[in-house]
């Protein structure tokens, strides 16, 4: 009996010893460094820190070097020598004060940055990513899906998605299955990656430039000149789907590095979107994405997209709140090559459970549970 207990404890210890937790903090503020990519020098590992600044590293990285190359911090690398958890303090890049920039035609400057960023995504290449979506429509349907997907970027900035592993749960009444289709359409990874790669909300903001108050600032961060575009709707504007926030870009490379925005509460009432089976009203959205420049490659590394709205449909006898959160984290910039006859652009929520391994135990994914 004692031998059994000893072996059980030994096995349990072995399981929990498989991962090394690194906690990244700012060595000046001591705040966690969130949504920053941690990459191994051979690029076999790509992890993104969570809201606590944590990233889980597999033990097979011992004796290998990992690095962080983020525009807000000095380049840092560390060789792992043991399986012990550790705190990694990052030194913020030197920064000058923000200076206000005045342009005769700011829209054209910003459009050039967006266009160049879109063109810089590596065509004929791809990414491996973890995608998850969860949401609900009132009390009758809730769903949760997550998946490992390969993202193939094609010329013209088009995207194909191949679902590698997936699992999902749906809770709804049998007679109400038609209603969940509203949520199902929102849980599709292809739409989310396309939106992030095409900067759709920012593009719409530029199309409605006169509806916004826009400020552009500049500061020196390390050796880079970083510009930030702050935007907010004018007080009198009643156009739909207006947003307020910022996007930051490298002025020399003309590449977007981060964007974060939301719907101002006073503008929610004007947001209405009609789809085939329903009218979506009072839409509130919150969006945050970061992008990585690594070895002359440029791609999104993280995105979180939250939406709350009122869904109405006579066809589905529906008038209730709708909420969903979609997230993705890049796992590798080297996905498996697309095979002949491969099925593309499936929805993990519709696939259900289809996996050959417990992919959710991957430390890069566990880190975001």
N, C-alpha and C positions, 0 to 999 in steps of 0.2 A: 504493500500500500504506500509506504513512504517512498519507495523507488518510483512508483507511478506519479505521485505528487511532484517529486523532484524533476522527473522527465517533463511533466506538464509545464512546470514553472520554467524549465530550461527552454522548452519550445516556445512558450509565450515570450520569453526574453529575446529569443532569436527573432521572432516576428517583429517586435517593437524596435529591435536594434537595426533593422534594415534601412531606416531613414535617418538622416541627420538634419536637424532643424537649425537653419540659419536665420537669425533675426537682424534685419538691416535697419539701422537707425542713423539719423543725422547727428554727427558728432558735435554740432553746435546747439541745436534745439533739443536734441534727444528724442525727437518725434520719429515714429516709424516711417520708413521710406516705402511708400505704397506704389503698386503697379509698375515696378521696375524690373526689367529683364535681367536674369542671372544666367550666364551662358558658360559652358565648359569650353576650354581652349580648342578642343577638337570638334566642337559644335555637336557633340552627341547628346548633350543635355541643354534644354532651353526651358527655364522656369520663370514665372512672374510672381513677384511678391504679392501677398494679400493685404487687406486693410491694416493688419497688425505688423506689416513689414516682414512677414515670415515667408520662407520658401523651404520646402522639403527636398533634400538632396539624397539620392540613392548612395548606398555604401560603395558602389563600384566606382565612385568618383574619388575615393581616397587615393592619394598620390597624384591626382590630377589638379590642374589649375582651373579655377572659375574666375570670371571677370564680370564687371558691371561697367557699361559704357553708356551713360545717360547724360543728356545735355546739362542737367542741373548739378551734376556732381563730377569731381575729378575722376578720371579713369582709375579703377581699382581692380586689383586681382589678388587672389589668395589661393595658395596650394593647400589642399586638405591633407592633413597628416594623421587624423584620428576620426573615430566615429562619434565623438562628443559633440553635443549641441554647442553653438557658439553665437556670440553677438558680433556683428560686423559693422563697424562705424565708418560711414562714408563722409568724406570731406566735401562740403558744398563748393561748387565752382565760385570763383571770385565774380562778383556782380557789380556793375555800376548802377547808378540810379536810373530809373526809367525817364526817358526824354520823349516829349510829345513830337510826333512827326506830322508835318503839314504837306499834303499833296494836292495838286490842282485837280487830279482825277484819281482819287483813292480806289475807286471800284476797279479800274483797269489794273492797278498794282496787285490788288488782292486776287483778281481773276487769274492773273498770270501765275501766282503762287499755286492756286488750286489746279489749274491746267497742268502745270509742270509736275505737281505731286501725282496727279493721275497718270501722266505719261511715264513717271519714274517707277511705278510698280512694275516689277520684273515680269514681262510677258513670257509666255511659254515656260513658266516655272510654277511653283506652288508652295503650299504650306500644309503642315499637319496641325490641327487645332482641336481643342476641346470646346464643345458648344453645349449649352444647356438653356432650357426655356421652362418657365413655370408661370402659371396664371390661373385665372378663374373668371367665370361669368356668373355673377350673383352666387347663389348657393347650390345650383343644380349641376354645375360642371367645374371640375378642377383638373388640371393636367400638369405633368412634370415629365420632361424628357431630357436626356443628355446623350452625347455621342462623341466618338472620335471621328473626325471628318478630314478628308483630304480636300484642299482648296486649290483648284487649278486655275491660274490666271492666264487668260488668252489675249491675243491681240485685240485692241479696241477696248481694253479693260473689262471684257466680259468674264464671267465667272462660272465655273462648273463645280459642283460639290459631289464627292463620293463618300457615302456613309460607310465607315469601316467597322465600327462597333456601335451598338445603340441599345438603349432601354427606355421604356416610357410607362407611365401610369395615367389612366384616365378614369375619372369618377363621374358618371352621369347616368341618368335614367334612360332605359332602352328607347322610350318613345320620344326622347328629346335629343337623339343623336344628331339631327340636322343642325341643332343650335351650336354644337361645339365646333362646327366648321369655321365659325368666326374666329375662335381661338386657334384652331389648327393652322389657318393661313398665316397667323402671326408668329408661329413657332418654327418657321422654315429657315434653316441656316443660310440658304442661297440668298434670300432677300436681305438678311442682316449683313452678310459679307459684301454684297453688292452696294449696299448703302454706305458702308464704311469705306470702301474702295473708291466710291464716286463722290463722297462728301455731299450727299444729296441735300441735307438740310442747309449746309453752308451755301451750296449752289442756289437754292431757293432764296436764301437771304440776299445774295448778290443780285438775283433777278428782281427783287423787290427793294432795292437799295434805298429808294426815296422814303420807304416806310420806317427807316432806321436812323438812329443817331450812332455814328461810328467814330471811334477813336483808335488811332494806331500809335503805339509807343515802341521805343527802341532801347535796348540795354546791351552791354557787353557781358557775356557769360563765358568765362574762360577766354578762349581764343575766338569764340563765335559771336556774331552779331545776331541777337535774338529779337524778333519783333512780335508784338502781341496785338491782335485786333480785338477790341472790345466792342460789342454791339448790343443795342437795346431798342425795342420798338419806340417810335414816337408816341407821345401821350394820346394823340388824336387818331392814331391808326386803328382801324377795325378789320384789317385783313385777317384771313384765317391762317393758322399754323405759323404764327410769329414766334420767334425765340429770342432769348437774351443770354449772353455768355461771352465766350472768347475762344479764339484759336491762336496758338503760338506757332511760329515758323522760323526756320533758319533763313535769314535774309540773303545770304550768299548762295546757298544751295537751292533756295526757293522750295523748301520741303516743309509741309506741315508736320509738327512734332507732337502736338496734343490739341484736343478740342474738348470743350465742356460747355454745355448750355442746357437751358430748360425753358418751359413755357412760363412767362410771367403770369401770376394768378389773375391779374386784372384782364388778361387777354384770353383766358381759357374759354370764356363764354362765346367767342367768335369762331372757335374751332369746330368744324363739321366736315366729315369725310363720308361720302357715299360709296358703298361697295355693292356688289350684285344683290346680296341678300339682306343688307341692313344699312342703317344710317348710324354713323358713329359721331356722337356729339360731345361737347365739353372735353376735348382731348387735352390732357396734360402729358408732356413728355419730358424726360430727363435723360441726357446723353453724355457719355464720357468715353473718349477713346485716346489711345496713345500709339505712336508709331516708332519703329526702330530703324536706324540707319546702321548697317553692319556689313563690313566687307563689300562696300559699294552696292549693297542690296537695301531696298527700302520696302517695308511692309508693316501692316498693323500688328501690334503685339497684344493688345487688350481692348475690349469694348464692353460697356454695360449700357443697356437701353431699357428704360422703364417707361411704361405708358399706363395711365388711368383714363377711363372714358366712360360715357354712357352709351350703351348699345341698344338700338331700337329696330325691331323687325316685325312687320305684320306677318310675313311668311312663316317666321319661326315663333310667333306669339311671344315676343321678347321685348322687355323694357327694363334693363338692369345695368348695374355697374360691371365694367370689364377691367381687369388688371392683368398685366403680364410684365415679366422681367426676362430679357434675353442677355446672355453673356457669352463671350468667347475669350479664350486664352491660347496663344500660340504655343505649340509643343515642339515644333521643329520647322526649319525652313527647307527641309529635305523630305518631302512626302514620297510615298511609293509612286512609281511611274504608272500612268493610266494604262490599263490593260484593254485589249480588244474586246468589244462587247460589254464593257463595264457599264452597269446601270448608274445613271447620273441623276442628281437633283431630286433624290428621294427625301421625304420628310420623316425624320426620326420618330415623330409623334405617331405617324401612320404605320411605320414599320413595326413598332413595339419592341419587344426584347429580341435582339439578334446580335449575339456576341459569342466569341470563342474563348474569351478570357475575362476575368473580372477587372475591366479597364479602369473602373473607379478607384481601384487600389493603387494606381500609379501615383507616386508621391507628388507629381506636378498637379494632379487633380485633387488628391486628398487635401492639399494645401488650401483649396478654395471651398471646402465643404462648410 
